[in-house]
Amino acid sequence: MVLKGFKLRLYPNEAQQLAINQNFGFNRFIWNQMLGMLIKRYENSPETKLLSAFDLNNLLPTLKQEYPWLKQAESTSLQCTNADLIGAYKKFFKGHAGFPRFKSRKYPKQSYQCKMGIKFTDRTHLKLSKIGVVRFRGGQQALGKVKSVAIRLTATGKYFASVLIDTDITKLPKTGLSVGIDLGVSDLMITSTGVKYPTIRFDKRLAKKKHYWEKRLARRRLQAKQEIACDHHNHVPEPRELADFKNYVKARRMVAQYNEKIANQRYDYLSKLTKALVEQFDVVKMEDLKTKNLLKNHKLARAIANQAWREIRRQLTYKCAFYGKQLVTVSPYKTSQLCSSCGFDDGKHPLEIRSWTCPDCHTQHDRDINAARNILQGS
């Protein structure tokens, strides 16, 4: 039995949308209240030990008495929010992330998580606590025990449920083969078998249409801010906000739709490639790239970000674990300099050099395929 996530597109009715949006607000309120309390607690006594999620959960009954409308919230969702807040604090102390920030209702993406009252009534309907039975669409049938669900609202106004299920996964048959993978820019992935998976610039395919709406978004934002400034100057009792300007909201929604489409196309492409690799090979070796350092090259930063190397590694990691295969990460040090046949170090080659001949054994090398073979031989 393994834990597997299933992403479902929800189609709630108006009443259910209202209930979901209210739960977003309840959890956002708890996050901000608890974060403000922790900050003030540290300011008053810096030596005090950080509270645990259990300690924060003990404060929920008091908050519900002070704010009775919190009783309408899904109870386990508030506990999950407390756990997420403490987890964010721990990541900050370990240096893995920045300091937790307050959440805003103006942020277009909202979410909350719950662990009780979740049940599939049939293949197209999901029962959620405090929400009711919601119609959904999903690519795979989710079979197994439901552990939790995260409800999300995207910037394009779509509702999704990420359902975590304890289920059985059939292992893929063993092939006895291993492969080394070199990650690149001109080609997305190059394997030690000589196969090159091409780079597809999904962002460039929709660049003109996206730029069309980005220009209008910038202009409409500026016009809206000027009108808001006039409202404040004229001491209007209830000055307007950006969300009150329909043209601005439409432009923002259109830009978000193009960004979402680009992300979905890239995710689908990477999913198919990684699944094919896991099906063909028992051991997959790839280079352990530090993408953060590579993005400092401003000439290649956009192209590198489009490759989504981290997403490739994430998908290979969980798919190898699911299907009984092995993923090995290898240091990229000198993988493009060493001859994969005799091991001779020919020194650093400029990026424009795509092929070279080994001075020692006179083997003709394709730069990327040679690197992939060195990665396969590495450990």
Secondary structure, DSSP 8 states (H G I E B T S, - for coil): -EEEEEEEEEE--HHHHHHHHHHHHHHHHHHHHHHHHHHHHHHH-TTS----HHHHHTTHHHHHHHSGGGGGS-HHHHHHHHHHHHHHHHHHHTTSS-------TTSS-EEEEE-SS-EEEETTEEEETTTEEEEEE-SS---SEEEEEEEEE-TTS-EEEEEEEEE----------EEEEEE-SSEEEEETTS-EEE---HHHHTHHHHHHHHHHHHHHHHHHHHHHHHHHHTT-SS---GGG-HHHHHHHHHHHHHHHHHHHHHHHHHHHHHHHHHHH-SEEEEE---HHHHTT-TTTHHHHHHH-HHHHHHHHHHHHHHTT-EEEEE--TTTTTB-TTT--B-----TT--EEE-TTT--EEEHHHHHHHHHHH--
